[in-house]
Structure formats: structure tokens, C-alpha cells
């Protein structure tokens, strides 16, 4: 059977995604290649232009992390690279590129109209964020990344880049050449096709493919990722793309509806934490814990503002005790947890600010916020943070806000090299899909990384126009994949299974959240892996497809299951190699320690620096998952003698690989 006829699109560069990284890749590449004759064809393919994390997420004041651009604090690309590298499990060359390109990437956004604030002298002032030794952070408000995507999309619409909106990437089409795998394009599901159509697929053939599909949001149920963002790591893994640092995530407290980080001011104004039993009984569980252990819980709540991600180093006597107490209320006691901004902790008419730590007192005093209720303090310190929830139909002056400990960002992802090319030829990765972060990262550095990585790709491809010409030759590899997917879809439609794909997907997400989230029990992870592997193996008998939405969910389920197995495999292998709790993950260990008054579930040992010089690489090979480790690539030396650099730049644009640099 060959159903491919008339369902092929030809382009030179295909960019998959529509977040800030994808849009920047398209805008920068077109700007840099428009002088070529002929200019390469660039196509952007997306499930939905308005879907994704960049467009639909934020915090109290969403942070963009960059090189310092104000005041007299000394800073340099070397300093920034060292701080990024210090997070552990970070390749030094990638850290240096993200440092070197942070200023041009940031200024590009400012020139496009993103309203980053300046002082009266024109400086882009900064503040300090989590894991940040300097005040490098800036913000355009709660919706920084949304403003970025809007400005970048406006720039994109002014170009001739083709936008294919309403297509879900379901396969990479590849070919083996000289022992390596080359990506020839993407097989995509047309989401607007008739549900009864036998061939709702389109093969988009490209000389180069840029993967900017965000993090693997769909693997978790307890998630602050927007509902419209799923991630497609499984598609890349299935084609042979390597994953790195899949063990490393950020989890943090977030509202459930809407999904939003409750970081920064949302914590610094000291809201009341209330949990509620199914029968309606309420518990002031933070105050209960404070009385039981003598802990200054309100000072810890304050610290959650800029120590927002759960951190195993702070889980015994630091601010992350708050995360564990919320987790315990939800997961172990079956309660729902709420923030109440209408009353002070303990129901006090006036909060006793003198009982807070000096740090909290000084901060709130400087903000002139030593008064009133949490809501009064919130509106005084950050009115946009209050109005943000109003825009979602949630009035914090009238109702409580339900929260949970949620997955927020994957510090790992797909492996990339110096020019953000993966281990597959012709396949570049940027944004959260690229695994350029390690155990820790400064808050807001992900937005910087996405802009720098996409600019790096554009610089490389524009310097090598010989790579930008697609082939018109027949592609039998696409025929085989198309036949396989049409047969698979036909089988799902004929299936007598009772489960809809969405229900199966939600089940898989629940399994992952319960067993592979911030609290990781070795035995539970093993059982979860086996259960998810069984779901993938029996997928054709597990689900039935009746509608176009079912078809989309079925392919998302397949990709998600592959991703979940890759991530759980990496977590288990890390433990097998002697790893312990680090970053935003607590691995239960009965020989460890836990905070006073907490359950045995939270007993753990810290990894320290034992494995921070390693990168864990995970590969999916014909259904088998293989984990290996390699040393981090060291920090390179920056700078250089100007005339030598200038000569090299005139010849190559300094966009060439040296021996051994390609992964």
C-alpha cells in the first residue's frame, strides 16, 4: 500500500514548535539568509500557534536571566558561564555560549518591543533570582514569555516563512548514512483532516529540521505546564535522538486551576496555608507543624518566594519543608491544599512581623509592606500578580486558591553539541527540548537558553548555505513510515477496546506523577516502569479511536509512554550507579535522614558533588533503553586576539566544528 501521493511538502528548513525558541529560530534564520540567492524556504509547523508553555505560563513576575546590564556590579560572559556551569551536570561549552549570546538575544527581544523595564538613565536594571549570585534577572511582568512570543510572532508574520498550523509531528523520517542517522523530515498528523480519512498524514521533507517543541509536559498529571502543551520527546527518542540529564527536573508549588507558579510575591506576602479533608474538615497544617517542631514556618514560606523550586538540600530544615508538607497533605492524607490571601496565618488580625527572620523583616520593610492581610501586601507590592488571577476569573479577595507540588521544568532533554545539533545529522534542538541545563539553574535562565540556542542554530545554518537545499529525490523511508502509521491508525479505528486514548493518557500521567515525580521510591519506580512498558507494548489492544481528537490523543499517548520509560529508566539507572537525592528530586532511602516530624517516605541521603561532573545519556534503540555516562565537557577559554578572531570570522563566521566536537 502506498498512500503518500499528494501528501508531501518540500522545504529547506523545518522548524517544529511555536514557542519563543521556535519563533526566534525562524525570525533569526530568515533575517540571516534573506540575502542568499535563492533564499532558503523556511517552514514552521505547529500543533497550535497559541498552544505551548511560552504563550501560556508565567509567575508573579516571570524572570528573564541575562548578563548584568546596569550599575557597577562587575560581570562578564566568563562569570555567567561559570555560574551556569556550577549548577552541576552542565557542559561547559554550552554554558559559555548561553552566556556569550545572552546580551544580543535579550536586546533583540527588547528591540522587537518586549517591555523590559529601564531606569531613567536607560539601564536594564536587575534583581536576584533563585541560584543567582548576582542581580542578573529582569522581567516584563507575570507574562514575560507570552509577550516574547507575541513580539516574535509579529516579526515572523512580516516575513515569508510558511506557517503550517494544526499539524502534530508523529514521526521523524530518517535514513542511515555512513553509520550515522540523518533526519529527512517529519511525518505529521493533519489535525483538521476528516476523521474518516484514510491518510490524514503529511510528510514535510526538509534538509534541516529544528526541534523546538518544549519540555515533555505530558508525562505528568501534577503539572504547572499549560494544558495545551504536551511535548514530543518520544518522537525524537524513537528515532534515535539521545536524551541527557533526564533525571533532572524542577518541581514547585503551583495553583491547580489555573496552572500557574505561586512563586515570588505570592509567597513573600505570607498567605495562609489550609488543607481540607474530603468531609470538609480544615487543617492549618503549617501552624500545626510549627507547634510540633518549633520551626519558624512563616520565615520559610517567605523564602519560598525566591527559593521556589523544591530543593532536596533544603528539605530538612530549609524552605523546601513547605513543599514536603504540601505533598504530604495531598498524596498521603488525601486532602486538598489552598492558599488564602484574605487572612493572616493563624487568623491573626495583625501579623507579628517581629517574629520573622531578619531577612524577611528587612525585605518586607523595604517594600513598605509590614501591614494588613496577605492580599493587602500582595496588591501593594505587586498589583499585576493579583490582576493576573483576575484575568483567569479567580478573585483572590473572594476565594481560596488550590495548589499542589507540580512539575514545572525539565532541566534535561535532548542532547546537543556546540551548535545545538543533536546526535542525529540535520536535526537541531532548542528551547526546553534541549538538555542544556543540569541539576540547578538560575531562575529565568531557561528563557535565555531558548533564545541563545535558537540564535546559535540560525548562525550556524546561515554560515553554511550548502546545507540549506532540500532534495527532490524519492523518499522510500517516508513511504514505509506512512504505511506503518496509516495501518496503525486503521487498527485503532477497528479496535474493540473500551478505553479512549485520553483516558489511557491520563492513567499514564497519574502513574508517573505518583512514582517518578519529586518523591522517588526505588521499588515504586520499578513497578511504574513495568506498568507503563506493558501499556506501550499492548497499545494497539488498549485503545480505540473514533474521532479526530482520539487520533491526536493516541499518537500523543504513544510518544508520552516512550518518554516516560526513558525518564524512569534514567532515574533508576542513576540510583543503580550510586546516585542519591539532589536538585529537585528526593530519592527515598531508609538509611538517610529526614526533617523532624516528617514521615519515613521523606527519609533520604544527599548526593552532594558525587556525580555533578557526569552527564547521563539515555538512548532508545528498537524498544530497548540504554543508559551510559560521560564526563561534562569543560568550560572553554573565552576571548581571543582580535585580528586572529576577525580573520577566522571572515572565513567561516566561526561556525565550524573542530575535530571530535560533533556528538
N, C-alpha and C positions, 0 to 999 in steps of 0.2 A: 504494500500500500504506500502511495506517495501522495500526501495531501498538502505538500508545500507550495504548490503552484499559486502565484499571485499573492503570496503572503510573506514576501521578503522585502525589507527596506535596506537600502545601502547608505552608509555614511562613512566618514573618515574617523571621527572621534565620537564615541557614545558615552555620555555621562548619565549614570543611573542614580536618581535621587533628586530631591528638590529642596533640601535644607540649605543652610548658609554655606556649607562647604561645596555642595554640588553647584549652586548658583555662582559662587565665586570662581570655581573651576571653569565654568562656561564663559563667564564675563571676561576673566583674565586671559583665557586661551584665545577667544575671539579678538580681543584687543591686541594681542601679541602676534597674531597670524594674519590679520586683515591685509597686510602688505604683501603677502605671498601671492603668487600668480600660478594657478588659481588658488584662491583662499580655500582651505580645507572645509569640508562640510562638518558641522558640529550639530549633534542631536542630543537633547536632554529627554530622558524617558523617566516617567514617574507614575506611581500608583495614584497620586493626587497632589496637585501643586500646593494645596493648602493643608496637606497632612504633614506629619513628621514632628520631631521634637523641637527643632529650631523655631518653627512657626507657632507652637502651641504650649510652650513651657516657660518657666521663669521662677522668680523667688521674690523676696521683699524688695531687693534692688539687684537684679541679675548682673553678675560680675563678668567683666572682660579683663583678662590679665595680660599685661604687656610690660615692656621695658619702661622704667620711670621716665617721665617727660616733664617733671616740674620740680621746683625747689632746688635745694642744694644737696640732696641725698645722692651720693655717687652711685653710679650703676653702669653696666656695660653688658654686651652680649655674653661675654665670658662669665660675668657674675650670674646672670639669669640662667645660662646653661648649667652652671654648677648647681644652682638651686633646683632646677628641674631634674638633673641627674641624681641629686641626693635623695630623691623620692624612693630610690631602690628599684632594681629590675628595669632600668631605663637604658636604652642605647645612647651613648654619648653623642654620636653624630646627629641623631635625630633631635636631641635636646638642643644642640648648638644651632641647628637650622631653625628650630622654632624660636630660639632667642634672637637670631640674626634677622629673621623676617618679621618679628613681632611689630616693629615700628612701621615699616611700609604697609603691612597688612592692616594695622589699626588706622593709619592715616588714609588708606584707600576707603575704608568704611566711612570715616569722617567726611571725606570729600564727596562721597555719594549721598550724604545727608543724614547719617545716623547721628542723633543729637547728644554726643558725649559732651559733658559739661566742661567749660573752661572758666578760669578766673578772669578778673578784669584786665590782666596782662596777656591773656591768650594762652596760658598754660593749661594742659590737660592734667588736672590735679588727680591725686590718687588716694587710696585708703588701703588698709591692711586687711587681707582675707586669710582664710584658713591655709596653713602650711606655707605662709608667705613671710619671709624675713624682712621684707621691705614693703613700703606702701605703693605697690605697683598696680593695684586694682582700680578699675573705673567702672562706671555703669551709666546707662541711659535710662535707668528705672527698672521696674519689675518686668518689662517686656523687651529687654535689650536684644535678645536673639530674634524676636519677632520683627523688631524694627530693622535689624540687619537683613532678614530675608526680604522684607518689603522693599528696601532700598536696592538690594541686589537684583530682585526680580524686575524692578523698574528699569535698571540698567540692561538687564537681559532682553527685555521686550523691545528695547531700542536697537537691537542687533538682528541679524538674520539667522540666529540659532533656531533650529527647528525644535519645537516642544511637542512631545508625544505624551499627552496627559490621559491617564486612565489605563495604564498598562502595568501589570505586575511581572517582574522578572522571575522566572521559574527555573531557568537553567542557564549555565554558561556553556556555550558551544566551544569545544576545544579540539586541538589536534596535537599529536606528539611530533616534535621536530628535533632531531639530534639529541634525543634523550631528555628534552625539556617539554613542558606543556605550554602551548600557545593558545590564548583566548582569541576566538574568531568573531565573537559577538554574543548576543543574548537572545534566548528564546523567551518571549513574553506572552502572557495571557491578556487578551483584549477584554477588559472588564465591561466594555459596552456591547460585547457580542451577544447575539441571540442565545438564550440558554440551550436551545435545541441544535445549535450549530455544531457540526462535527469537528470543525477546525477553528477554534477561537484563538489560535496562536499566531504570532508574528515573529519571524526571525529578523532581528536587526543586526546586520553584519557591519563590523567596524574594524578598522586597522588597529585602533587602540580603544580600550574600554576603561573608564574611570568609575570606580565603585564608591558611591557616597551615600549609602543607604542607612546611615546611623547605627546606633547600637542595637543589640539583639533584644529589643524591648519585649518581644512577645514570649520570651521564655519564662517570665514570671507573672503570677497573678497579683502579688502585692507589689505594686509598681507605681511610681510617680510619672513614668512616661505617658504621654497623651495616648488616648485610646486609638487614635488614627495612625499610630506608629507601631510597626511590628518588627522591623529589621529583617534582613535576608541573609544573615551569615551562613545559614545552612546551604543555600545555593552555592556560595563560594566554596565552602568546605567540601561539598560533594564533588566539586570539580578539581579538588586538589590544592586549594589555597591553604596555606599554613596559618594556624592560629598561634598567638603568643599571649602569655600572661592572662590566660582565660580564668585564672583563679581570682583575679583582682577586680573588685567592684567597689563602688560607693553605695552605701545604704544610708538612709536618713529619714527623719520624721517628715511626714508629708500629709496633707489633707487628702481624704479619700474621694470626695466629690465637692469641688473639682480636684483633679490631681495637681497638687502644687506643693513645692517645697515650703515648709514653715521654718525657714532659717532667718538669720539676721534679726531684724527688728521684731519679727513675730515672736522670737524667744526673749530678746533683751528687755521687752516690756513686762515680762514675768506674768504670763497668763496662768489661770488656774487649770490644773490637770484633773479631770474627772473620769472615772470608769463606771460603766453601768452594766449590771447583770442582766441576763435575759428577762428576769422578773421585774426589772426596773430599779433594783437597789443600787444606790450610788456609793462610790468609794473615792475618797480623797487620798489616793494611793501614794502620792509623793510625800504628803504630810505624815501618813502612816509610817512610811519607810524612814523619814527623818526622825520621828519619835523613837522608832525601834533601834536605830543605829547611831543617832546623834549626828547625822550628816547634814551639812548646810545645803539642802537641796535647791533652794532658790538661787544661790550663787552659781550652782551647777547649771540650772536652767538658763541663767543669763549667759554663761559661757557657751551654751549650745548655739547661740547666735552666730559666732564665728568659729566654733568648733563643731559645725553642724554634722558632717558625716560621722556615722558610727565609727569609732576607732578603738580597736582592741587594747591599745596602750592606755586608754582612759576608762576602761570598763570595770576597774576595781575600786578606784577612789577618785575618778575624774568625771567629766561631764557625760561620758557615754553610759554611765549608770542609768541616766534618764532613759536612754534608748532601750536598755535591757528591761527596765521596769515597765515600759510601754509594751514591749514584746511579750513579757510575762502575762500582763493583763489580757492581751488579745489571744495569744496562742495557747497559754496554759490554763488560764482561768475562764476563757470563753466570753470575755467582756468586750464591750466597745469603749474606746477611749476618745475623749473630747477635750478640746481647749475651750475655755470660757473666758472671754475678754471683758465680760461685764462685771466681774467681781475679782477682788484680790485673793490670792491664795489664803486659805483658812477662813475666807468670808469676812476678812477684816475691812472695816470702813476706811482705815488708813494703813497703808503698808509700812512696816517698821524698817525703813531703808537703812537705818544704822546697824542692823543685824547682817547686812550683806558684806561680802568681801570688799576690800578697799578698791579693787579693780572695778567691780560693779558699781559701787558708790561713785567713784570718780567719773565713770562713763556717763551714768545717768545724770549726774550733777552737771557735767559739761554740756549735756543735751538739754539741760533745764527741764528734766522730766521726773523730778522727785515729788510727784503728786498724783492724786487721783486713782482711777481704775486702770487696768491694763489697756482698755480701749482708749481712755483719755491719753495715756502715754503714747500709744500707737499713732493716734491721729496727730498728736503734737510732733512726734519725731519723724513720721513717715506717712503722711496722708495718702500718697499713691498706693501704699501697701493695703490700706483699708479699702480704698476705692476699687482695687483690683478684684477683691472678692465681691464687691457690689456688682461689678460687671458680669459676674457669673450668677447673679441673683442670690448671693449669700450676704446677708447683712449681719456683721459681727456684733452690732448693737442690739440685735434681736434674737440671735440664736447661737448655739454652740457649733463648734467646727470639729467634725470627726477626723481623727488622724490614725496613722499606723506607721510602723517601721517598713520602709519601702525601698526597692531597688531604684537607683537614680542615675547611675552612670557606670559604664563598663570601662575600666582603665586599660583592659586588654583589648584584643581584637585580631584583625588580620595582620600578618607580618609584612612590613615594608622595609625598603632599603633607603639609601641616601636620597633618592629622587622619588620616594613614595611608590615605587613599583613593587609588586608582590613577588612571590617566588614563581608566579606564572608570567610568562612573557606577554607583553601587551596588555597587562591588567594592573592598573594603578588603584590605590585605595586612599581615601582621605576622609576627614571628619571623624566621628566617633567609631566608624567602622575600622579605622586604622589603629592598631595597638601600639601607640607611641608613648603611652603613659605607663607608670609602674605601680608600686604599692601605694604611694602617696603622690598627690599633685596639688599645687596651689588652686584655690577656688577660682574658677573662671578661665583656667588655662586650657580647658577643652575648646572654648570658642576661639582662642588664639591658635591652637593647634590645627583646627579645621581650616582657618584662613591661610595659615602658613603652608600646610600640606597641599592645599589646592593651588596656591600660587607656585609652589615648588614644581608641581606636575606641569602647570602651564609653561613655566620657564623651560623645563626640560623638553617638552614636546615642541615648543616653538623654536627651540635651538636645533631640532632635528626634523626638518620638514620631510626628509626621506621616509620618516615613519608614519606620515600622515596621508598615505594614499591607500585606500581600500582596494581589495582585489575583486574583479568581476567574475572570477572563475567559479565553476560549480562548487558547492559545499556539501559533499555527501555526509559529513558529520552532522550537519543540521537536519538532513533528511532522516537520519537514524533517530536523533533526539525527538524530532517532531512526530515520527511514527510511534515512538515509545509513549510520548505524552498523550497523543490522541487515543491510543489504545488504553492507557491508564484511565483517562477521563471517561471513556466509554464504559469501562468496567465499573467505575464508581457509580455511573448513572444506572447501570443494570443491577447493582448490588442489592441484596435483600437485607443488608444490615439495618439495624434500627437507629444507630447513632448518627446525628448530624455532625458534620466536621467541626462546627463551632463548639458543640458540647464536648467533643473529644479534645479540642484545643484547650478549653477551659480546665478540663481534668488534668491535662499535662502541665499546664501552668500552675495549678494548685500543688501538684506533686513537687515541682521544682521549688516553689516558694517555701513549702514546708520542710524541705530536706537539703536544698542547695543554696539557701539564702544567706543572711548574716550569721545564723547559728547553724553550724555544720557538724552533725554527728556521724562518725565514720560508718557505723552499721546502717544507719538510715540512708545515707548516701548510696551505699551499695544496693540496698533494696530498691531505692528510687531508680537507679540506673537500670536494673533488671526490668522493672515495670515499664519504663519508657522505651527500652530496647524492644520489649515484646510488642508494644503499641506500634512501633515503626515496622517491625517485621510482619505484623498482621494487619497493616494499614488497609490493604485492599479489601479485607473482610470485615474491617472495623467500622467503616463509614459508608454512607450513601450520599449521592449528590443529586439534588432535584432542581436547584436554581443556580443562577449565575453567581450569586453570593456564596452558595455552597461550594462551587468550584474554586472560587478565590480562597475560601477558608480551608479547603482541602489541601491546596498547594502550600498555603501558609503553615498548616499543621505539619506537613512533611518536612519543610525547611526548619520549623521550630524544633521538632523531635531530634533532627540531626544536630542542631545547635546544642540542645540540652544534653545530649550524650557527650558531645565534645567538651562541654564545660564541666560536667560531672566527672568525666574521665580525667581531666586535668587536675581537678580538686583532689580526687582520690590518689592520683599519682604523686602529687605534691606531698601528701601525707605519707605515702609509701617511701618517699625519699627522705623522710625525717623532718618534714616541714611542720610548723606549729602555727598558732594564731598570729596573724599580722594584718595590718591595714584594717579594712572594714569587715573582716571575717573572723569569727570566733569558732575554732575547731574544738569541740568538747574533748576534754582529756581528764579522766578520773584522777590522774596523778598531779594535776595542776592546782591552781588556787582560784578562788572567786571572791567577789566582794561580800562583805558581811551581810548576812540576811538573805542572800540570794540562793536559788536552787542549784542542785548538782549539775543541772543542764548547762549552767554558766561557768563550770569549773574548766580552766584552760591553762595552758603554758604558752609563753610568748616565744616567738621565733627570733626576735632581735634582728641582728645583721647576718644571721647564718646563711641565708640564701639570697640576699639582696643583690649579689653580683651575678646572678644567674637569670637567664631568660628561658622559660619553659615553652617549648614548641610542640604543638599538637597537630597531627595530620590525620585526615580521614581517607583511608585507602581501600576502596571496594568494600565498604562496610566495616572495616577494621580500623580501630583508632590506635595510633602510635604516639607516645609521648617521649620526648628527649629534652635534654637541657644543653645550653651553650652559654659561654660567658657573655656578659654585656659587652657591646662594642665601646671602647673607651672614649672619653672626651677628647676631641681633636684640638689642636692648637689653632686659634683664630689669627686674624691679622694677616700680615704678609708685606713684603717690599712692594711698593705701589707699582713701579714700572713692570715688574715681573707679573703681578696680578693683572695689570692692564693688558699686557701682551697676550696672556692666556685668554683673557676675556674677549679680546678682539678676534681670536682664532676660534674659540669654542663656546663663548658665553659662560665658561666654567661649568658647563652642564655635560660632563663626560664621566664615565665610570673609570676608575683605576682598577688594576688587576685585583680580582678577588672581592670586589665590592658588591657585585650582583648576588642576590640570595637565590 
